[in-house]
C-alpha cells in the first residue's frame, strides 16, 4: 500500500490547485466553497537521485519509483464535526490516510474570497483542528462508554483498551490532540482501530503568493512560531500549477526567475517523508529495479512484507548491500566477489539506501 497523504483545509485555500500541481491532474479548482465535493486521488512518483544512479549503473529492463498517494479532500468549515458543510464525508476521508497536509492560506487576493473573512492563518488552523478534535472526542467517548459497559458484564477481561480510550477522551476534552499525548507504541496499538483524526501527523503547507516563496511575510512567520520550521512548508499553489504545465526547460527558467532550485511540490514530498520518518530501500529482481518506502527502524521481514506477504511468511534471509557499493562495483555478482553482500536474518534493521535481495519459500 502506497503512503497516502490527505490534503485538507478550509475552502478556497488552494487545495485543489496544489493537488493539480502534484499530480498534473485535472481536479476542478474554482473560487467557491465545496468545489471538491468528493475526494480526488492521484499517485505521485517520488524523485530519487540514488535510484537514477542505480538505474544508470545496473541498466535493468524496468525501473519503478516509490510513490505517494495524494488525496484532495473537500474543504472543511466550522461545524463539520456536527455535519455542517460536507461534514462526515470529509472526516471519513481523513481517517483513511497516513498523514495530513493542511493547506493554510497565507496570501491576499480580493478575487478569491476568504470563507472566514480576513486573512488569519492561526485562526484558520484552529477552526480545522477544533473540528477534528470534536469528532475524535465523540468517537472516544462513545467507544469508552461501550467498552466500559462491556467490562461491567465481563470484569475479568483486560481493561487496557478501556483505560487507553479514557485517557484519549480526557486529553481531547482538555484540548490535546492524540498525536501530542506522548502515547507509546503499545498504547497506539490499543486505539488503532478507531482511526483518530488528531493522531495523524500533520504538515502545514503555507500557500503563499509567488513573491513570498521564502515565507518572510507575517502569516508564515506566525505558523512557524506556533508549529516549528520542520512542520511548515512554503508553496505557491498558483505557481506550482503553472510549472506543472510547462516543458522542463521552461519550468527551470521560471523557477530561476523566482529564485527556486526545485518545485515546491518536491519540497512537500520530501517533508512528508521526514514527517513520517520514512526511508527508502531498493530491490533488484527479474531485471526490475524498484524503490520502496518504509518507516525507519523497520526489520527485514517487515520490508519483505512491503513487497508481498508471502515473502514475509516464507522469509529465509535477506542479502543486503548498500547502494554506494552497488554504484562502485556495478552488480550484485561483483559485490559478492568482494565480500560486500551480507546475509541477514528477519530481525535485520533496514538502513536508508539498502539494496536487498530477499530469499523466501513460496507457500505450498
C-alpha positions as CSV (number, residue, x, y, z in Angstrom):
1,X,0.0,0.0,0.0
2,X,1.4,3.4,-1.0
3,X,2.0,6.1,1.5
4,X,-1.2,8.3,1.5
5,X,-1.4,12.0,2.4
6,X,-4.7,13.8,2.7
7,X,-4.7,17.5,1.5
8,X,-7.1,19.3,3.9
9,X,-8.0,22.9,4.8
10,X,-10.8,25.4,4.7
11,X,-12.5,26.1,1.3
12,X,-10.7,28.5,-1.1
13,X,-7.2,28.0,0.4
14,X,-5.7,26.4,-2.8
15,X,-6.0,22.6,-2.0
16,X,-7.2,21.6,-5.5
17,X,-4.7,23.8,-7.2
18,X,-1.9,22.2,-5.2
19,X,-3.3,18.7,-6.0
20,X,-3.3,19.5,-9.7
21,X,0.3,20.6,-9.5
22,X,1.3,17.5,-7.6
23,X,-0.4,15.1,-9.9
24,X,-0.6,17.1,-13.1
25,X,-4.2,16.1,-12.9
26,X,-7.5,17.9,-13.6
27,X,-9.3,18.2,-10.3
28,X,-11.7,21.2,-10.5
29,X,-10.2,24.4,-8.9
30,X,-12.7,27.3,-8.6
31,X,-13.1,30.1,-6.1
32,X,-16.3,28.9,-4.4
33,X,-16.7,26.6,-1.4
34,X,-17.1,22.9,-1.8
35,X,-15.7,22.9,-5.4
36,X,-14.4,19.5,-4.4
37,X,-17.5,17.5,-3.4
38,X,-15.7,14.2,-3.3
39,X,-12.1,13.2,-2.8
40,X,-9.7,13.3,-5.8
41,X,-6.9,10.7,-5.7
42,X,-3.6,10.9,-7.5
43,X,-0.4,8.9,-7.4
44,X,2.9,10.9,-7.4
45,X,6.3,9.4,-8.1
46,X,9.0,10.3,-5.7
47,X,12.1,12.0,-7.2
48,X,15.1,9.9,-6.2
49,X,18.7,10.7,-7.4
50,X,20.0,7.4,-5.9
51,X,17.5,5.4,-7.9
52,X,18.5,7.3,-11.0
53,X,22.2,6.4,-10.4
54,X,21.4,2.8,-9.7
55,X,19.3,2.6,-12.9
56,X,22.2,4.1,-14.9
57,X,24.7,1.6,-13.3
58,X,22.6,-1.6,-13.4
59,X,20.6,-0.8,-16.6
60,X,17.6,-3.0,-15.7
61,X,14.7,-3.5,-18.1
62,X,12.4,-1.7,-15.7
63,X,12.8,0.9,-13.0
64,X,10.0,1.7,-10.6
65,X,10.0,4.7,-8.3
66,X,8.4,4.9,-4.9
67,X,5.1,6.6,-4.9
68,X,2.8,8.7,-2.7
69,X,-0.9,8.7,-3.0
70,X,-2.3,12.3,-2.5
71,X,-6.0,12.7,-1.7
72,X,-7.6,16.1,-2.2
73,X,-10.4,16.2,0.4
74,X,-13.3,18.6,0.3
75,X,-12.9,21.9,2.2
76,X,-13.9,21.8,5.9
77,X,-16.0,24.5,7.7
78,X,-16.8,25.3,11.3
79,X,-19.3,22.8,12.5
80,X,-18.2,19.9,10.3
81,X,-18.0,17.6,13.3
82,X,-21.8,18.1,13.6
83,X,-22.4,17.6,9.9
84,X,-22.0,21.2,8.6
85,X,-20.8,21.6,5.1
86,X,-19.8,18.1,3.9
87,X,-19.3,17.0,7.5
88,X,-19.0,13.3,7.9
89,X,-17.9,12.7,4.3
90,X,-14.9,14.9,4.8
91,X,-14.0,13.4,8.2
92,X,-14.3,9.8,6.9
93,X,-11.8,10.5,4.1
94,X,-9.2,11.8,6.6
95,X,-9.5,8.6,8.6
96,X,-8.1,6.7,5.6
97,X,-4.8,8.5,5.2
98,X,-1.4,8.0,6.8
99,X,-0.7,11.8,7.2
100,X,-2.3,15.2,6.6
101,X,-1.0,18.1,4.5
102,X,-3.0,21.0,6.0
103,X,-3.1,23.8,3.4
104,X,-3.3,27.2,5.1
105,X,-4.0,30.4,3.1
106,X,-1.2,32.9,3.5
107,X,-1.9,35.2,0.6
108,X,-4.2,38.2,-0.1
109,X,-6.4,38.1,-3.2
110,X,-9.6,40.2,-3.5
111,X,-10.7,38.0,-6.4
112,X,-10.7,34.9,-4.2
113,X,-13.0,35.5,-1.2
114,X,-11.9,34.1,2.2
115,X,-14.7,32.0,3.8
116,X,-13.8,33.2,7.3
117,X,-13.4,36.9,6.3
118,X,-9.9,38.4,6.7
119,X,-6.6,36.6,6.5
120,X,-5.7,34.9,9.7
121,X,-3.7,31.6,9.3
122,X,-3.7,30.7,13.0
123,X,-7.5,31.1,13.3
124,X,-7.9,29.0,10.2
125,X,-5.8,26.2,11.6
126,X,-7.7,26.4,14.9
127,X,-11.1,26.0,13.0
128,X,-9.9,22.8,11.3
129,X,-8.1,21.3,14.3
130,X,-11.1,22.0,16.6
131,X,-13.5,20.2,14.2
132,X,-11.1,17.2,14.1
133,X,-10.7,17.2,17.9
134,X,-14.5,17.4,18.4
135,X,-15.1,14.5,16.1
136,X,-12.4,12.4,17.9
137,X,-13.9,13.3,21.3
138,X,-17.2,12.0,20.2
139,X,-15.6,8.8,18.9
140,X,-13.5,8.3,22.1
141,X,-16.4,9.0,24.4
142,X,-18.7,6.5,22.7
143,X,-16.0,3.9,22.5
144,X,-15.1,4.3,26.1
145,X,-18.7,4.1,27.2
146,X,-19.3,0.9,25.1
147,X,-16.1,-0.7,26.4
148,X,-16.9,0.3,30.0
149,X,-20.4,-1.3,29.9
150,X,-18.8,-4.5,28.4
151,X,-16.3,-4.7,31.2
152,X,-19.0,-4.4,33.8
153,X,-20.5,-7.6,32.4
154,X,-17.1,-9.3,31.9
155,X,-14.9,-7.9,34.8
156,X,-12.1,-10.4,34.2
157,X,-11.3,-9.2,30.7
158,X,-8.3,-6.9,30.1
159,X,-9.0,-3.2,30.9
160,X,-6.1,-1.9,28.8
161,X,-8.1,-0.6,25.9
162,X,-10.7,0.9,28.1
163,X,-8.1,2.8,30.1
164,X,-6.4,4.0,26.9
165,X,-9.7,5.2,25.5
166,X,-10.5,7.1,28.7
167,X,-7.0,8.7,28.6
168,X,-7.7,9.8,25.0
169,X,-11.1,11.1,25.8
170,X,-9.8,13.2,28.7
171,X,-6.9,14.6,26.7
172,X,-9.2,15.6,23.9
173,X,-11.7,17.2,26.3
174,X,-8.7,19.3,27.6
175,X,-7.8,20.3,24.1
176,X,-4.9,18.0,23.4
177,X,-4.8,16.1,20.1
178,X,-3.9,12.4,20.2
179,X,-0.6,13.0,18.4
180,X,0.6,15.2,21.2
181,X,-0.3,12.9,24.0
182,X,3.0,11.1,24.0
183,X,1.5,7.7,23.7
184,X,3.9,4.8,23.3
185,X,3.7,2.1,20.6
186,X,1.7,-0.3,22.8
187,X,-1.0,2.4,23.6
188,X,-1.3,3.4,20.0
189,X,-1.9,-0.2,19.1
190,X,-4.7,-0.4,21.6
191,X,-6.6,2.5,19.9
192,X,-5.5,1.9,16.3
193,X,-8.9,0.5,15.2
194,X,-10.6,3.9,15.9
195,X,-8.5,5.8,13.4
196,X,-8.5,9.0,15.4
197,X,-8.2,12.1,13.2
198,X,-5.9,14.0,15.5
199,X,-3.5,11.1,15.7
200,X,-2.4,11.7,12.1
201,X,1.0,13.5,11.7
202,X,0.4,17.0,10.2
203,X,2.4,19.1,7.8
204,X,1.3,22.7,7.4
205,X,1.5,23.9,3.8
206,X,1.6,27.7,3.7
207,X,0.1,28.7,0.4
208,X,1.9,31.9,-0.3
209,X,2.0,34.5,-3.1
210,X,4.6,34.0,-5.8
211,X,6.7,36.8,-4.4
212,X,6.9,35.3,-0.9
213,X,8.3,31.9,-1.5
214,X,10.8,32.4,1.3
215,X,7.9,32.8,3.7
216,X,9.2,36.1,5.1
217,X,5.7,37.7,5.5
218,X,3.9,37.7,8.8
219,X,1.3,34.9,8.1
220,X,4.1,32.3,7.5
221,X,6.2,33.6,10.5
222,X,3.1,33.1,12.7
223,X,2.8,29.4,11.5
224,X,6.5,28.7,12.0
225,X,6.5,30.2,15.5
226,X,3.5,28.1,16.5
227,X,4.4,24.8,14.9
228,X,8.1,24.9,14.1
229,X,10.1,25.2,10.9
230,X,10.1,21.4,10.4
231,X,6.3,21.3,10.2
232,X,5.8,24.2,7.8
233,X,6.5,24.2,4.1
234,X,6.0,27.3,1.8
235,X,4.4,26.6,-1.6
236,X,2.7,28.9,-4.1
237,X,-0.1,26.6,-5.4
238,X,-0.7,29.1,-8.2
239,X,3.0,29.0,-9.3
240,X,3.2,25.2,-8.9
241,X,0.1,24.7,-11.1
242,X,1.8,26.9,-13.8
243,X,5.1,25.0,-13.5
244,X,3.3,21.7,-13.9
245,X,2.1,22.7,-17.4
246,X,5.5,23.7,-18.7
247,X,8.2,21.8,-20.5
248,X,11.3,21.1,-18.5
249,X,13.4,24.0,-19.9
250,X,10.6,26.5,-19.4
251,X,9.9,25.1,-16.0
252,X,13.6,25.6,-15.0
253,X,13.7,29.1,-16.3
254,X,10.5,30.1,-14.4
255,X,11.8,28.6,-11.2
256,X,15.1,30.6,-11.6
257,X,13.1,33.7,-12.1
258,X,11.6,33.2,-8.7
259,X,14.9,32.1,-7.1
260,X,13.8,28.5,-6.8
261,X,16.1,25.4,-7.4
262,X,13.3,22.8,-7.3
263,X,9.5,22.8,-7.5
264,X,7.7,23.4,-4.2
265,X,5.9,20.1,-4.6
266,X,9.3,18.3,-4.4
267,X,9.9,20.0,-1.1
268,X,6.4,19.0,0.1
269,X,7.1,15.3,-0.8
270,X,10.5,15.4,1.0
271,X,8.9,17.0,4.0
272,X,6.2,14.3,4.0
273,X,8.9,11.6,4.2
274,X,10.6,13.4,7.1
275,X,7.3,13.9,8.9
276,X,6.6,10.2,8.8
277,X,10.2,9.1,9.4
278,X,10.3,7.2,6.1
279,X,13.5,5.9,4.5
280,X,14.0,4.2,1.1
281,X,15.3,0.8,0.3
282,X,15.8,-0.8,-3.2
283,X,15.3,-4.2,-4.7
284,X,16.6,-5.7,-8.0
285,X,14.9,-8.9,-9.1
286,X,13.8,-10.3,-12.5
287,X,15.7,-7.3,-14.1
288,X,13.4,-4.8,-12.3
289,X,14.9,-2.2,-10.1
290,X,12.4,-0.7,-7.6
291,X,12.4,1.8,-4.7
292,X,10.3,1.2,-1.7
293,X,9.4,3.5,1.2
294,X,9.3,2.2,4.8
295,X,9.4,3.5,8.3
296,X,12.9,4.0,9.7
297,X,13.7,1.2,12.2
298,X,11.7,-1.5,10.3
299,X,13.1,-5.0,10.2
300,X,13.9,-7.1,7.2
301,X,10.7,-9.2,7.5
302,X,8.6,-6.0,7.5
303,X,10.4,-4.8,4.4
304,X,9.7,-8.2,2.8
305,X,6.0,-7.8,3.7
306,X,6.0,-4.4,2.0
307,X,6.7,-6.3,-1.3
308,X,4.4,-9.3,-0.7
309,X,3.0,-11.0,2.4
310,X,4.2,-14.4,1.0
311,X,7.8,-13.1,1.3
312,X,7.3,-12.3,5.0
313,X,5.6,-15.7,5.7
314,X,8.3,-17.7,3.9
315,X,11.3,-15.5,4.8
316,X,14.6,-17.3,4.7
317,X,17.2,-14.5,4.6
318,X,17.9,-11.1,3.1
319,X,21.1,-10.4,1.1
320,X,22.0,-6.8,1.7
321,X,24.4,-4.3,0.1
322,X,24.5,-0.5,0.3
323,X,23.6,1.5,-2.8
324,X,27.0,3.3,-2.8
325,X,28.8,-0.1,-3.1
326,X,26.5,-1.2,-5.9
327,X,27.4,2.0,-7.7
328,X,31.1,1.4,-7.2
329,X,31.0,-2.2,-8.5
330,X,28.1,-2.3,-10.9
331,X,26.4,-5.6,-10.0
332,X,25.5,-7.8,-7.1
333,X,27.7,-10.5,-8.6
334,X,30.7,-8.2,-8.3
335,X,29.7,-7.2,-4.8
336,X,29.6,-10.9,-3.7
337,X,33.1,-11.4,-5.2
338,X,34.3,-8.5,-3.0
339,X,32.5,-9.7,0.1
340,X,30.2,-6.7,0.2
341,X,26.9,-8.6,0.4
342,X,25.7,-9.5,3.9
343,X,23.4,-12.3,4.7
344,X,20.9,-11.0,7.3
345,X,18.0,-12.6,9.2
346,X,14.5,-11.4,9.7
347,X,15.4,-9.0,12.5
348,X,17.9,-7.0,10.5
349,X,17.1,-3.3,10.7
350,X,16.8,-1.9,7.2
351,X,19.0,1.2,6.6
352,X,18.3,4.0,4.2
353,X,19.8,3.1,0.9
354,X,20.0,-0.6,1.4
355,X,19.8,-2.7,-1.7
356,X,18.1,-6.0,-0.7
357,X,17.5,-9.4,-2.4
358,X,15.0,-11.4,-0.4
359,X,15.1,-15.2,-0.3
360,X,11.9,-16.9,0.8
361,X,10.0,-20.2,0.5
362,X,6.9,-19.8,-1.6
363,X,3.7,-21.1,0.1
364,X,2.6,-24.6,-0.8
